[in-house]
Amino acid sequence: MEARDKYLVKDIKPVDGNGVLVYYDGALYPARGFPTDQIFLSMNIVKRVLRESLKFPLLFLHSNKRLIESFNSIGEVSFYASVPPKYVLCPAARKIDDMVYIFLEEIGISPVEAALMARNIAYIFEFDNAYRYRIQDLASEAIEEELINNPSMEINRLLSIFLERDSDPIITSKFKMFKRYISFALMIPKYKKAFKRAMELGLNGIKYDHEDWYWVCQRTDYLYGGLSYEDRIKHFDVYPKLYTLTGLKAMVS
């Protein structure tokens, strides 16, 4: 269930550094991201191409430059007539953009192609709330030092948390595939080094803030924060400014 379906849109404003904010009648905070029908269709095309490409990890390792160029050409046709520039992406999408760029440049992708690929992936998290809120949930649970020092172990721990919290079989199957591929990639020194470099940027910006938490508290599609919808909805309108996972878990236990 998408919580914002309960509200009427009052205003939409692109805000530098904070994303496209959608203001709803009766809501305490604006929501981030406003996918039009055209953007939603474009995003689904790009997601499908990316997902199909991930089915051939050895091909990516052998011909990653060519695959990324092909992906970018599809993303450019799909996205660029209808999406905002980076400075009005939400904080989580901007940070993901930066991390993907550093990772790709570290493995030898040209700056131009790395920037295009990073932006295309960032657009997915800008406009697909189901993906973005789940990534934010894991980022809020992550131990950042472990992502740098023991990335394989920490990624496996986080993805195990994800699988415990998600009930959507389509999304869990995608994350299981991602878990296999990233575990394999992190066995290769070049990719492990690139991943660590990306993680050194830190997860601030991806982690929940009180506005994000306000909206995930009203969703029923995932155990956000490891809490049931019933536990989250009790406190979402009085507690968001003081939000921490530890604090809220203690409050409802």
N, C-alpha and C positions, 0 to 999 in steps of 0.2 A: 504493500500500500504506500502511495506517495502522499505525504502529509499535506503538501501544498494544494492538493486537489480539493481540500476543504475550504480554501480561501479564494477570494476574488482579487485579481491583480489590480493594484492601485497605481503603481508607477514602475518604470524600468530605467535604471541609470547606469551607464558605464562609469566606474570610479577608478581612477588611476591607482594602481597598487592593490586594489581590493576586488577587482573583477566586475562583471556585469551583475548589478544588484537588482533583485526583483522584490518590490515592496507589496505586501499583501494586507488587505483590510483585516484587522483583528490579530495580526501576528506581531510578536514583540520585536522580531528582527527580520531584516531582509534575507532572502535566500540567494545563493550564488549560482549563476549560470541560468541562461534562458535559451534552450535549444528550440529554434524554429523547426517547422516540418522539414525544410530544406536541409538544415544543418543535421537534424536527426537522421535523415536518409543518408547524407554524405558520411556521417560518422559510422553508421552501420556498414557501409561499403568498406571503409578503411579498416574497421575492426575485423571484418571477414577476411580481407586480404592478409592482414597481420596474423590472424589466427591460423589461416591455411599455411602461411610461410613457416610458422613455428612447428609444423608437422615434419619439417625436413631440417633438423638442427645441423646435421653434418654438411648439408648444402650451404647453410649459413656460414659455418666455420670455414668452408672452402672458398665460397664466392660471396662473402658478405657485402663487399662494395657494390657488386652488380645488383644484388637483391635490394639493397637499400636505395640505390638509384631508381629501381623499378617501383619500389614502394612509394618513394617520394613523388614520382611522376603521377601516380594514381592519387595520392593525397593532394597534390597541387590542383589537379582537375576537380577533385571532389570538394575540397574545403575552401579554397582561397578567395572565392567570390563572396563568401558569406560569413566569414569568421572575423573576430576582433584581433587587433595586434597584441603582442605579448604584454604590453604595459597595462592592458585591461583584462588579462587573465586573472582568475582567482589565485590566492597565494599558493594553494596546493599544486595547481597546474603549472604555475611559474617555477616552483621548486623542482617539480618533476622534469620540466623542460631543461633546467640547468643540469640536473643529474644525468639525464640521458645524453645531453651534449658532451659532457665531460667523459662519460663512459665510451661513447663512440669515437671521440677524438683520440682517446688513449689507445684504442685498438687499431688505429690507423685510418679511420674514415676522414675524408677531407672536411675542413671546417664548414664549407657550404652545405654538403650533403648531411653532415652531422646536425647542423642547425635545422635543416628542413625536417629531418626524421624526428628530432626532439620536439619540434613544434607540432608535428602531426600527432604524436603520442600525447602531448600535453592537451591538445584539443579534445581527445577522447575523455580525459579526466575532467576537463572543463565542463563538458556538456552531458556526460553520463554520470548522474548522481549515484547510481547503484555501484559503479566501479569506484568512484572517488571516495565515497563514504567508507567503503570497505578498506581501501588503502589507508585512509586516515585512521581507521580503527586500529589497523596493524601498526602504523607508525606511532600511535599513542601508546601501544604496548611494548614497542621495541626498546631494547637496551642498545643505545647507539655505539657504545664502546665495543660491544660484541659484534656488531655488524662490520666493524673495521678489523677487529682482531681475530674473530672466529666466524666469518660470514656464513659458511655453510651450515654450521650448527644453529646460528641464530635465525637464519632464513627458514630452516626446517621447523624450528620451534614456533615461529610466527605463522607459518602455513598450517601447522597442526592446530593452532588456536583458531585460525580461520575456518578450517574444516569442522571444528566443533561448533562454530557459531552460525554457519550458513546452512540453510535448508533448501536452497535452490539447486537442484541437480545439474542444471545447465552451467551455472556459474562455478559450482564446485568442480565439475569436470574440467573446466578451463584452467582453474587454479592448480589442479592436480597435474595437468600437463605442464604448466609453468614451473611447478616445483621440480619435476623431473629434469627439465631443460636447464634451469638455473643451477641445480646441483651438479649437473654434468659440466656446465660452463665454468663453474668455480673450481673445478679440478685442473683447469688449464691456467698456468701462471699468468699469461697475458690478460686473460679475462678477470682473474681474481684481483690482479693489481688495478685494473680499470674500475672494477666494482668498488674496491676500497677507496680509490680517489673520489668517486662519486659520493660515497657515504661520508667522506670528510666534510662535505657541505653541511651535514647535519639535517635533522628532520623538522626543525622549526619551519612553520609554513605548511607542512603536510599534516602535522598533528592537529587534532581538534582544537578549535577555539570555542568560546561560549556560544557564538552564533551558529557554528556548524552543529554543536551538540544540541542546541535548541531544536534543530530540524531533524536530526537523527532520532531524537527521543520520540518523535511522532511516527516513525516508520515501523512497520511490522515484518519486514522482509529479512531481518538479520538480528542476532543478539549483540547489538552495538554495546561496546564496553563490557561484554560478557553478561549483560543484564537483560532480563525479559522486557518486552514492551510494557507490561503492567508495572514493573518496577520503575522503568524510565519515565513513563507518563505521569507518575505521581509527583515528580519533582521538576519536570522540565521548565515550568513557568516561574519557579521561585528560586531555582538553584543555578541557572546557567552561568552567571557571572563568577561564581565560585568554583566552576567545574574543574574537577580532576577525576581521573578514573578511580584513584585510591579513595578520595573523599566521598564520591558518590556510592561506591561499593560499600563503604563503611556505614553510610547513611541508611542504606536499604537492607543491610544484613540483620 
